[in-house]
Each structure stands twice: as structure tokens, then as C-alpha cells.
Amino acid sequence: MGALRPAAQAEGRGFGGSTEMQGLELSRRLFEEHGRALLERLDLTDVCSVGCVGGTSQNAGIDDQVSRDHFWGPYLTFILPAQTWRVHGRRLKEELKDLPDRVEGISWRGYGGPGPRKTDVVEMAGFLSELTGYRKPPTGLVDWLPHLTRQGFLGRRWTERLYDAGQGAVFHDPHNQFTRLWRHYVRYPPPEIQKGLLARGLFRTWNAGPEYNLARTLQRGDGLAFSQCRSLFVNEVIELAFCWNNSFVPAFKWRIAHFRRLPDCPVAVREGIAELASMQPNERALTAATEVVQAVKHVINGRFQISTTPSEPLSTYAREVHSQIANRTIREAASLDW
């Protein structure tokens, strides 16, 4: 699945080096100090889940001093199944008005002070539908076709929405009721769909990379075009890495922070694109990009045991992966383009 995150380190450093306690841990402590007692008082301990779920830097455990100026700090989402929601939702919502958004001397920060407040009570299925955009999650291969035929999904990139939906932690979950459904909603596509996404990503990486347009912009001596093409190449490589890690691709502003945490990414790829990003438009930069491409080819060969040799371009790798899609409908929908 790759998107669900455990609770953040209790008092560890964020990726920006901050030593202040991370927001997800503050929320966990808020539950232990106030939320659990509220559930017990209302006799909802056995039916109500509680956590912090959805796309914020603190739910992903990467909040730092820069991100803590807004929409950050202790809050709780109380999550009820539909039947329980109908009986107890209004009463719990009323009780939450008196629940503090403060712990360890730190208060919730909205966009302009304490508001808008984040603590709330939600109905489980409706909450997950709002997070993911699904009326119901895909079940069969054909249900995934819309994701292969368009970049956007209900107003934003579908990978970003589903990555965000998988961030967070659950502090209390009777009978694992919410976690089980949550994982169902944010699970990664099956292998046939992944191959389609990967084949397309390989083709786009080839198009922007040193085997094609990156080299051509250098030949023209167009530094601005080279920089633009290099940025596109770097982003396509990053998206490929998320794909072979069975993970959705997050939004651009946090993409690098999440990329650095991917468990399966060769040093040659991770460090190669970081080095490439700061290079001048010259032959050395083209060589660095070529080394990244070779590392990507090594990963793909290891995963798919394809017959393509390292001397052949990434576009050939794309076609090889594409040819391994057994389902004809999926194979035809996963056209190679840029």
C-alpha cells in the first residue's frame, strides 16, 4: 500500500531539523489526556474510532518549523460508523465544543489563529469518500480505467488525493473497524495497473531525459529550455520511484520530503537527481542524467526480468513493461504518451 503512516516519532526531529514536538504526537497526547475520558463518559469507547487522518504535513510526520505557522497542532477526529453516527453523532459533536485543542502548552493553529477548528466528529464511510473522492473504492481492474486515462481525478491529481488520504495515525480503533476500511480505500492499484503507470512513466522519463530532449536542448545551447527539461526529467524519475515502491505520488510541495523516505530507491537515483538539479547546462549534467537513467534501468530489469539491454533507450523499456500487461483492455487503455 505504501501510503499509511505510523504515528510520528515522539520527540524526534522533523525533516527540517526542528526539535519541537511533532503535531501528530501532540494530537496523540491530546487523546490520552482528554479524548479517551470523553469517550468513556459518553459510553462510546467500544464504537468510536479516533485519529488524525488526511493530507497535512503533521499527519505525514514531516512537519517542521516552517510548516507550523498554520493548520498545525493538537486536534482529534472522532469517527463513527453510519448507524452509530445517526444515534450519537449530534450529541458527540455538541460535547466536542468543550474539548480543548491544547496540550503541552501548545494550541491548534488554524489559518489565522485558532480558527478554523479542526477537531470534529465524522461518519466513517462519508469521511473516507470525501478524502479519496471515491463513492466506493475500485474493486476489479476495469474500475481502475479512469485512473489510466486521465491525470486529474475530481479536480486534482488522483495520486495526490489518494496519497494524502493515506496519511495519519489512528489512536483508538475498536475492533480495527476504521483502519480496516481506511486501508481498503487507500490501497495501491493491482499489478496490471501498476505496469501501465510504470510503462507510461518510463516513456515520459525517456522523452524528457538525456536519451532524447535533454540532449537536444543542450545541443541547441538553450539554457532555459535545458533547465525546464531537466526539471521535468527529475520529476518523472521521482514519480517512477513512487510507482515501483507501490505508492501514490504526493503533491509537489511535499514530494521531495516523501521521496527521501521511500524504502526502495537506489543511491544512484536518489543522489543523482539531487546533484543534477544544481548543475549548469553542460555535458557533465548530461552525464549525470545518463547515470540516473542507467540506475532506473537496473531497477526495472530487476523487477520485470525483461530482455532489454542497458544500451537500449528507456522508451524500449517502457514498451517491454507495457507488453507484460496481460489484460488486453488495460493494455490498450495504458497508452504510452507524454
Solvent accessible surface area in square Angstrom, and as a share of the most:
residue,aa,sasa,rsa
1,M,77,0.34
2,G,38,0.37
3,A,0,0.00
4,L,29,0.14
5,R,52,0.19
6,P,110,0.69
7,A,48,0.37
8,A,12,0.10
9,Q,102,0.45
10,A,54,0.42
11,E,114,0.51
12,G,24,0.24
13,R,154,0.56
14,G,7,0.07
15,F,100,0.42
16,G,52,0.50
17,G,35,0.34
18,S,4,0.03
19,T,92,0.53
20,E,58,0.26
21,M,24,0.11
22,Q,0,0.00
23,G,0,0.00
24,L,1,0.00
25,E,4,0.02
26,L,0,0.00
27,S,0,0.00
28,R,81,0.29
29,R,56,0.20
30,L,0,0.00
31,F,0,0.00
32,E,79,0.35
33,E,94,0.42
34,H,67,0.30
35,G,0,0.00
36,R,77,0.28
37,A,58,0.45
38,L,9,0.04
39,L,1,0.00
40,E,106,0.48
41,R,156,0.57
42,L,12,0.06
43,D,126,0.66
44,L,1,0.01
45,T,39,0.22
46,D,102,0.53
47,V,52,0.30
48,C,0,0.00
49,S,0,0.00
50,V,0,0.00
51,G,0,0.00
52,C,0,0.00
53,V,7,0.04
54,G,4,0.04
55,G,42,0.40
56,T,28,0.16
57,S,15,0.10
58,Q,2,0.01
59,N,1,0.01
60,A,5,0.04
61,G,9,0.08
62,I,2,0.01
63,D,0,0.00
64,D,13,0.07
65,Q,128,0.57
66,V,125,0.72
67,S,16,0.10
68,R,4,0.02
69,D,103,0.53
70,H,73,0.33
71,F,50,0.21
72,W,1,0.00
73,G,0,0.00
74,P,0,0.00
75,Y,2,0.01
76,L,0,0.00
77,T,10,0.06
78,F,0,0.00
79,I,0,0.00
80,L,0,0.00
81,P,37,0.23
82,A,41,0.32
83,Q,133,0.59
84,T,21,0.12
85,W,84,0.30
86,R,175,0.64
87,V,103,0.59
88,H,49,0.22
89,G,2,0.02
90,R,218,0.80
91,R,102,0.37
92,L,0,0.00
93,K,96,0.41
94,E,100,0.45
95,E,48,0.22
96,L,5,0.02
97,K,137,0.58
98,D,127,0.66
99,L,14,0.07
100,P,50,0.31
101,D,26,0.13
102,R,129,0.47
103,V,5,0.03
104,E,93,0.42
105,G,50,0.48
106,I,31,0.16
107,S,41,0.26
108,W,6,0.02
109,R,86,0.32
110,G,1,0.01
111,Y,144,0.55
112,G,69,0.66
113,G,39,0.38
114,P,108,0.68
115,G,33,0.32
116,P,74,0.46
117,R,96,0.35
118,K,58,0.24
119,T,9,0.05
120,D,50,0.26
121,V,3,0.02
122,V,29,0.16
123,E,37,0.16
124,M,12,0.05
125,A,44,0.34
126,G,37,0.36
127,F,26,0.11
128,L,0,0.00
129,S,30,0.20
130,E,128,0.57
131,L,36,0.18
132,T,0,0.00
133,G,11,0.11
134,Y,13,0.05
135,R,235,0.86
136,K,161,0.68
137,P,12,0.08
138,P,9,0.06
139,T,106,0.62
140,G,36,0.35
141,L,51,0.25
142,V,96,0.55
143,D,66,0.34
144,W,3,0.01
145,L,35,0.18
146,P,53,0.33
147,H,7,0.03
148,L,0,0.00
149,T,87,0.50
150,R,120,0.44
151,Q,85,0.38
152,G,34,0.33
153,F,19,0.08
154,L,110,0.55
155,G,86,0.83
156,R,96,0.35
157,R,63,0.23
158,W,9,0.03
159,T,14,0.08
160,E,25,0.11
161,R,39,0.14
162,L,0,0.00
163,Y,1,0.00
164,D,31,0.16
165,A,1,0.00
166,G,0,0.00
167,Q,3,0.01
168,G,0,0.00
169,A,7,0.06
170,V,40,0.23
171,F,31,0.13
172,H,27,0.12
173,D,31,0.16
174,P,16,0.10
175,H,148,0.66
176,N,71,0.36
177,Q,31,0.14
178,F,0,0.00
179,T,15,0.09
180,R,142,0.52
181,L,55,0.28
182,W,8,0.03
183,R,119,0.43
184,H,74,0.33
185,Y,14,0.05
186,V,0,0.00
187,R,65,0.24
188,Y,25,0.09
189,P,7,0.04
190,P,46,0.29
191,P,92,0.58
192,E,29,0.13
193,I,0,0.00
194,Q,23,0.10
195,K,39,0.16
196,G,0,0.00
197,L,35,0.18
198,L,1,0.00
199,A,0,0.00
200,R,24,0.09
201,G,13,0.13
202,L,0,0.00
203,F,14,0.06
204,R,42,0.15
205,T,0,0.00
206,W,44,0.15
207,N,15,0.08
208,A,1,0.01
209,G,1,0.01
210,P,13,0.08
211,E,63,0.28
212,Y,68,0.26
213,N,40,0.21
214,L,0,0.00
215,A,16,0.13
216,R,103,0.38
217,T,13,0.08
218,L,33,0.16
219,Q,148,0.66
220,R,163,0.59
221,G,64,0.62
222,D,62,0.32
223,G,33,0.31
224,L,150,0.75
225,A,30,0.23
226,F,1,0.00
227,S,36,0.23
228,Q,137,0.61
229,C,15,0.09
230,R,27,0.10
231,S,72,0.46
232,L,86,0.43
233,F,0,0.00
234,V,22,0.13
235,N,45,0.23
236,E,21,0.09
237,V,0,0.00
238,I,3,0.02
239,E,31,0.14
240,L,2,0.01
241,A,0,0.00
242,F,0,0.00
243,C,10,0.06
244,W,2,0.01
245,N,19,0.10
246,N,64,0.33
247,S,3,0.02
248,F,2,0.01
249,V,10,0.06
250,P,2,0.01
251,A,26,0.20
252,F,165,0.69
253,K,134,0.57
254,W,50,0.17
255,R,16,0.06
256,I,70,0.36
257,A,7,0.05
258,H,7,0.03
259,F,5,0.02
260,R,150,0.55
261,R,91,0.33
262,L,11,0.05
263,P,124,0.78
264,D,59,0.31
265,C,14,0.08
266,P,40,0.25
267,V,98,0.56
268,A,56,0.44
269,V,0,0.00
270,R,59,0.22
271,E,110,0.49
272,G,12,0.12
273,I,7,0.04
274,A,68,0.53
275,E,80,0.36
276,L,0,0.00
277,A,60,0.47
278,S,93,0.60
279,M,17,0.08
280,Q,130,0.58
281,P,50,0.31
282,N,62,0.32
283,E,118,0.53
284,R,154,0.56
285,A,0,0.00
286,L,27,0.13
287,T,74,0.43
288,A,8,0.06
289,A,0,0.00
290,T,56,0.32
291,E,104,0.46
292,V,1,0.00
293,V,2,0.01
294,Q,68,0.30
295,A,13,0.10
296,V,0,0.00
297,K,3,0.01
298,H,140,0.62
299,V,17,0.10
300,I,0,0.00
301,N,38,0.19
302,G,51,0.49
303,R,96,0.35
304,F,32,0.13
305,Q,142,0.63
306,I,18,0.09
307,S,95,0.61
308,T,8,0.05
309,T,67,0.39
310,P,74,0.47
311,S,104,0.67
312,E,62,0.28
313,P,51,0.32
314,L,0,0.00
315,S,7,0.04
316,T,35,0.20
317,Y,0,0.00
318,A,0,0.00
319,R,132,0.48
320,E,50,0.23
321,V,0,0.00
322,H,36,0.16
323,S,74,0.48
324,Q,60,0.27
325,I,0,0.00
326,A,88,0.68
327,N,52,0.26
328,R,168,0.61
329,T,67,0.39
330,I,0,0.00
331,R,71,0.26
332,E,111,0.50
333,A,22,0.17
334,A,0,0.00
335,S,56,0.36
336,L,45,0.22
337,D,56,0.29
338,W,178,0.62
